Amino acid sequence: MKSLRPKLFATVLMLSGTGSLLAEAINPPNMPQTAPMNKQEKKNLDMVLEWWRVVIQNRHLDQAPKYQAEDYIQHNPNVPTGRAGFVEFFGKLPKPKDPNDAKLENPPVVTGAKGDFVWLIFETEQPNPRDPSKTYHSNSFDVLRIQNGKVQEHWDSAMKMPGSGNIPTGVSPKPPSEWNTGKLSKDEETTLAMATEELKDMLQYGHLELADKTMDPGYIQHNPNVPQGRDGFKTFMSRVPGRTPQEIKPEWKNAPVLTLINGPYSLMMWDRMAKDPDDPSKMYTWNHYDVVRTENGKIKEHWDEARINPPQPNK
């Protein structure tokens, strides 16, 4: 039997990001950013980052009970649910270089906390599969729900790895949107309206002309498949099959299961279904994310978990 360690290690890289490669990149790196938070939300964020450093990075798994609830709910499709399943999974990974590292080796590039939730965006620089002489930046996402001062529930953008087997996935006691997502200020209500206009009215109902009103001309795009700028966004999205303008309705065609508005940042999370790579007759759930940032009354920046797909072989 082949060792599971390479597959497990690949999965944890999705959880914690990877180091940068020294090469020319085709899209811009992130400028480190932190969303505005109240005192309790900042405390939640600090606790999560300490947990990440001590337990995940430095692998002091004996410290997991200090930070995680015993009935911790895990939605990463590669990792068993429950604190015991988490400890078992990470216990099979290679030991860290420095088990007492006082800093995060690969800290998140964007961080925030709102209500009961903490959210993190990690950045990876990797070879461009269409031009190995270049690299590109991509992002991964983690959302954690805090309860009684501990990490109670976790979602991320990982998809199921081949060979991961039958993983017992966590089941939430109620939808994520029904937990405390925080009270919105007037400015945050504007952020929500603008993010909804981009992600619902433009992308789900096809009204890309709204970008001229809502988006900054210098819109920063972190999806490596989409050109930079407002015009690049419009040109690319207009080529997506089926994006014909339709009457805009108040409801989403496909609504996010969680929305967090954190100052100028909007995080929206969707449930997505995909075929199990180990058994294509089965489907599993993973999570897709869109984060947008507003600036001076316009949408200025966007993140999602998109990667560059390798070129298709010639038939």
N, C-alpha and C positions, 0 to 999 in steps of 0.2 A: 504493500500500500504506500502511495506517495505521501510525503509529509504534508500536513495541513498548514505548516508554519508560513510558507510564502503567501498562501491565500489569506491567512489570518492577518499577516502583516500588511498586505495590500488593503484590507478592510480598515485597519486602524489608521492608515494614512488618510483614508476618507474622513475618519473621525477627527484627526488632529492636524491635517495639513502637512506639507512637506517643505523642505528647504528649497531655495532658489538655485537655478542653474545659471552659470555665467555664459550667456549668449544673448544675441540680439533678439528682442521680443517684438511681436507683431501688434500687440495691444498694450495699453498703458497699465503699469502696476497701480495698486491702490495706495492712496495717501491714508495713513492710519487715522481713524475717526472714532469718536465716542459720542453716542447720543446723549442728550440731557436727561438726567434722572433725579428723582427725589432721594432722600437719605436712605430709605429702606431699599429702594431699587438698587442703589449703588452698593449697599451691603450685600444684596443678593448676587450682584455681578462679581464682587470681590470674592465671595465664597466659592462661586463656580470656577473662577480662574485659579483659585488656590487648589480646589479639588482636581482640576485638570492637571496642574503642575505636579502635585504630590502623588495622586493616585494613578492617573493615566500616563503622564510623561515619566515620572520617576519610579513608577510601579510599586509604590508602597500600598499594596492591596489590603494589608491589614488595617489601613486607615480608612477604607471605604465606609465602614459604619459611621464614622464621624461626619461624613458628608452626604451619604445616600440613605434613603429609606430602605428598610428590608424588602418591602414590596414595590420597589422601584420598577417603573413601567418602561420597557424598552421597545421602541418602534423601528430601530435599525434592523433591516431584515436579515442581517448576518449574525446578530448577537442575541443570545437567549435573554428573555425577560427576567426580571428579578435581580436583586443585588448579588445573590449567589451565582447566577448565570453570568453576570458581568465579571465577577472576580475570576470565575473559571476561564472565561474567554481571554481576558488580559493576562492571566497566569500562563497561558501557552505561548505568548509572544516573546521575542528575544528580550533579554535584559537591557536596560538603558545604559548608555555610556557613562553617565554620571547620575547615580541614584539619589544624589543630594543636591542636584542643580537648583539654585535659588531663583532662577528665572525660567520662563517659558522659552523653550528653544525656538518654537515657531508660533508666536502669539497671534491671535486673531487680528485682522486688519481693520475690522469694524465691529464695535461692541455696543450693546444696549440692553436695557431692562425696562419692562413696563408691567405694572400690576404684579401678578404671580410669575411672570416669565422673564427669562434671560435669553438673549439671542446673540449669536456670534457668526461672523463671516471670516473664513480662512482663505488664504490665497496660496495657490501652487503655481510654480513655473515649470513647464515641461516641454519636451520636444514637440515641434509642430509635425504631425504625421504627414502633412502634405509638402513639407520642406524641412528635412532634418537638420539643415544648417541654421534654422531659426527656432526660437521657443515662443510660447504664448502663455498668458496668464489665465487661470480659471479659478473659480470659487466654489467652496463647499460651505454648508450651513448647518448650524446646530441650534436647536431651540430646547430650552429646559424649563420645566415647571417646578417652582419651589413651594414646598408645603412644610410647615412646622420647622423652618430653618434648614431643610435638607432638600437635595435633588430628588424629586418624586417621579418625574416623567421626562423622557427624552425623545426627541424627533431629530432626524437629520436628512441630508439629501442623498445618502448612500443607496445604491441599487444592489440587488442580491448578486453575490459573487458565485460563479460556477464552482461547484464542489462544496458549497457551504452546508448542503444537506437540509434536513427538515428542522427548521428553527422555530421554537415556540415564541410567537410574537405576543407582545403585551396588548392587553385590552383595556382601554380607558373606561373609567366609571361613567364619564359623560363626555360629550364633544369638547374639544379644546377651547372653542369660543365661549363656552359656558362657565369657564373659570374667570378669575378676576383679570381682565385685560386693561384695567386702568381707566380713569376718567380723562376725557379729552379736553384740552384747552381750546379756545377759539382758533388759535393758529394750527393746532393739530387737526381740528375739523376741516380746515382748508387743505392741509396735507392729505387727509383721507379723500377729499373730493377730487383733488388733482390726480392722486394715484388711481382712483376709480376711473377717472376719465381716460387715463392711458390704458390701463389693463382691462377694463370692461368696454368702454365706448369705442376706443380705437381698435383694440385687438380682438374683442369678441363680437362687436357689432360693425367693425370695418370702417369706421370714420376716421381715417388717417389725416384728413384735413384739419382735425382738431389739434394736431401737433403744432400748427403754426401759432395757436393761441396759448397752449399749455406748456410747451417744451422750449427750453433755452436753445438757441442756435448752436451753442457749443456743448450740447448734451454729451456726457461722458458715458460710453457704453463698455461694460465689462464682459458682455457676451462676446466671445472671440469670433463668432460667425457673422456678427452684424457690424457694418461700418460705423465709424464715429460720427457724431453730429446729428442734429435733427433731420437734415435732408437725407443722410445716410440711413437713418432709421426708417423714414418714410419710403425710400426707394426699396429697401430690402423687404419691408413688411408688405408692400404692395404686390410683391411677387409671390407671396404665400398663396397656394391654391385655395380657392373658396373664400377669400377675404373680400367679399362683395358688400358694399354698404347696405345695411338694413336699418329699419326703424329702431332707434334706441329706446329701450324699455328700462324701467327702474331696476328690474331684477337682473342678476347675472345669468348668463347662459350656463356657466360653470362657476359656481361661487367658491371662494376660498373657505377652508375649514377653520382658519385662524387668521385674524388681522390684528397686528400690533402697530399702533401709531405712536412714535417716540420722537417728539419734537418735529424736525423736518424729515424724519425717516418713516417710511411705511413698509412694513414687512407683511407679506401675504403668503400663506402656505396652502397648498392644494394636496389632496390625496390623488395619487395616480396609480393605475394598474398596469402590470407588465407580466409577461410570461415567465414562469419560474425557469431559470436556465438549466436546472437539473431535471425538470419534468414539465415540458411545454404544454401538457394538458391541464396544468394548474396555473392560477394567477396569484399574484401577491401584491401588496400595497407598498408603495414608496412615496416620498414627499418631494414635491416641486416647490421652489421658492422664487418670488420676485421681490426685490427690495428697491425702492426708489427714494431719492433724496431731493428735496426742493430747496431752492435758493433764490431769493429776491422775487418770489411769486411765480417761479417757473420750475418745472421738473428739470433737474440738472444732471442726475446720475442714476444709473441702473445696474443692478447685479442680478444674476441668476446662476444656476449650476451648469450651464451648457459647456460642452467640450467640443473640440474639433474632431469630426469623424474622419477616419482614414479614407483615402480615395478608393472608389469602387474598382475592383479588377475589371480589365477589359474582357468583354465576352467574345 
